[in-house]
Amino acid sequence: MLNHKLKIAALLSLVLGITITSCSKKNSAPASSALKQDTITVESIIGTDDLDPTRFGWIDLYDGKTFNQPQAAANSSQIDFAYNYHGGGCSSCRVFENVESMSTRTGYVYAFSTLTNSLLAAADSVTISEFDALKTPADIDVLLAKTPLIRNYAIDITNGNNDVAIHKIFAFTDKSGKKGLFRISDYIANVPQGDRAVLTLYVKMEK
């Protein structure tokens, strides 16, 4: 009888130990869960001559999505920026531009019922290793305070001459006021007019 009670006590101790360990693991979830993180592939909205409405170049940073132009119009409150290569007569520019800015100079967003005003800045003082180390909203605030960042409606990745990337990390405030940063992947420079000029964006932002 005593041995039976000892076995039951030992079994209860084992179960309790497993439960405590399990709770401990849940409570020690990685700090990276404090941020939204996405990898987004985008295409230039500019085709051979003008806007290509089939291109997935309309960016929703918070949800990590891209839309083509009809989809973007149907979900206009979600759009932060459009990406275009060789737009506006610039033979090498790769530009991110917000919807409000586009509404003042193009007809591309005439069907949008919401004109969002996400803002962007080149975060040239932030290194790739610092970006990769981002884990919490506080980390984002530290990097944004590192140097004064001028917010822009539109910004070019390149030097405007030969498609060299002079800006690789960008700070932003999205359409809902969420702060974050993204960095761009390497890309094939000087692709022909009309090319999709694909870019990969690595996004880290507040939830």
Salt bridges, closest charged atoms under 4 A:
GLU43 OE1 - ARG196 NH1 3.18
ASP52 OD2 - ARG55 NE 3.30
ASP60 OD1 - LYS175 NZ 2.73
ASP80 OD2 - LYS175 NZ 2.93
GLU97 OE1 - ARG105 NH2 2.59
ASP124 OD1 - HIS167 ND1 2.95
GLU130 OE1 - LYS146 NZ 2.70
ASP132 OD1 - ARG183 NE 3.49
ASP141 OD1 - LYS179 NZ 2.72
ASP163 OD1 - ARG94 NE 2.91
